[in-house]
């Protein structure tokens, strides 16, 4: 067959494919999306880290739900498929080596424990469904980010991508608050509540918004990041804080103070000024958010402990009972809500969320998973502290890289926000901590690579222990 006939056959096949998909999904953007597939495929193999970032942006930040016009394009599914294909090809062809570090080792143990607990889960179908739909994707992307992020350019791309996603989600939240769209309890903003979005819960929305805050502040405060990057970070930080205020989430407000407190602690010597300023700032955020006017957990509720706080205490008691009842495996991944009725004395006709990352791990994974999870978080914090020290301008000297230093600071501040807000909100088996873990591992590997290079160039330079 000559080349002309081959080209004609390919063209007819392409037209048929476009027509079939357009008939199945009648949306004007579908033919354009199909036409971009070959170009996207080439770019994916040339920039696999960008592809993984896009997948995370749509899966974690739920951009397609914040902007419903993107929903028909099925971008999360397409990006998931593309990421798996590209990562698989890169691993098979040995173009990348899977990263391995103490943080990733602990995550692998945690993932193994939660996976082994699937057959023993009290709600096996619930646990398997969550593992398949979410947790296994988190595991793949954790190792992908840790393996693909190797240079300051990768760190800069990740930071700006997270800040951009935060700006987009914050803008929608602020718009919804101004136009009184999807408000809960009359005052608390949500996104996509009518379509059952994760962002339809104000607490979950505050957690999604809190994640990019540390990256935005890092862009503002890191020396030599450039005027445009500082302005971009400042815009992101302001919009994100405004949007979190509109959620009136107390855990989110505590998270803001924790993130800002880490950056302040590295710049303010006086502990009295630091803690005093933090207390004043937290009080100011609570007043600005109007938490006292909330229907649940507001000043209108009488008693020393409001109903919202009492509900959390009851949820934690139920979680403890689940762990004691099933100490080795817990009730199973994502099975807390389904078991709440059987382990709680407080039943109001519906099951409550656990409202605590730590108690969620304890209840759903048992004591072994709880110990590993705590150990994993401690290890990530220690790694971030060491990387921030080694990458600082004072330590790095002429080899100072602003993007790498900003990433180390952002991971440390992000972990502080996660630890504090996670005490009152549920994010044990969702994206934030695992993205931070992957970036901590990638940053640490970069530090070690720089130390090895310096050692080979000058034997008198000692490598990082």
Secondary structure, 3 states (H helix, E strand, C coil): CCHHHHHHHHHHHHHHHHHHHHHHCCCHHHHHHHHCHHHHHHHHHHCHHHHHHHHHHHHHCCHHHHCHHHHHHCHHHHHHHHHHHHHHHHHHCCCCCCCCCHHHHHHHHHHHHHHHCCCCCCCHHHHHHHHHHHHHHHHHHHHHHHHHCCCHHHHHHHHHHHHHHHHHHHHHHHHHHHHCCCCECCCECCCCHHHCCHHHCHHHHHHHHHHHHHHHHHHHHCCCCCHHHHHHHHHHHHHHHHHHHHHCCHHHHHHHHHHHHHHHHCCCCCHHHHHHHHHHHHHHHHHHHCHHHCCCCCCCCCCCCCHHHHHHHHHHHHHHHHHHHCCCCCCCCCCHHHHHHHHCCCCCCCCCCCCCHHHHHHHHHHHHHHHHHHHHHHHHHHHHHHHHHHHCHHHHHHHCCHHHHHHHHHHHHHHHHHHHHHCCCCCCCCHHHHHHHHHHHHHHHHHHHHHHHHHHHCCCCCCCC
